[in-house]
C-alpha cells in the first residue's frame, strides 16, 4: 500500500540557512499535517492543510511557512535556522475519516 | 488544550513477558491512536481505536471512551517490540493530534 513519502530523509544545515522539506501524502488523502519532534520529546503539531488551504496552526514559529500544492504535496519552508530547530519533522495524511498515517520523517540537524 | 497522560513512563521486561500500557485523556475525543516509534525514529500506526477493542497478532487495545482511557496490551514480548509507545488523541473540531509523553519500553533478551 502507498504510504506518506517525505524527502529528504536527512538534512544538515548551518545556522541562519534555509531548509525546505517535502511531503507526498497517500493518494486521495486531502489533508496534510506537519509535526516537529525534538530529541526525547513527543511530536508537536505545527500546521495542517485541507484542500490546499491552511486549516489549523499549532506551535509553528514565524520563521516557518508551509503550503499545499495542486497535486496535494506539501512543503515546509524553514528560514533563519537555529540550533533548536534540530529535530525530526513528520508529515501525516488522513482521509476524511480514520487514522493518521505518518511518513518516515526528515531528520534535520542544524550546526 | 486536551491533556494526555501515559503510564508507565519507562518499562524494562524480559523477552516473553506481557505488558499493559495506559493512556488517560482529559476530554472527549473522536480519534485515538497508538503508535510505536522504533529506534530509527519511524512512527508506526498500531491501532486507530477511538472506542472498543481491537487485536492484531500479539497486540491488542481497548478504549473506554466514557471513562477517558485506553489500554495497549503486548503479549509474548520480543526484542523488536522495544521503542517508545505513544498514545495520541484528537477532539472534535481540533485539527492536530495531541500526543502523550510516551512509554519507553525495553525488551531484554
Interface residues (C-beta under 8 A of the other chain):
Chain A: X33 X35 X42 X43 X44 X45 X48 X55 X56 X58 X88 X90 X92 X98 X99 X100 X101 X102 X104 X105 X107
Chain B: X31 X33 X35 X41 X42 X43 X45 X48 X86 X88 X94 X95 X96 X97 X98 X99 X100 X101 X102
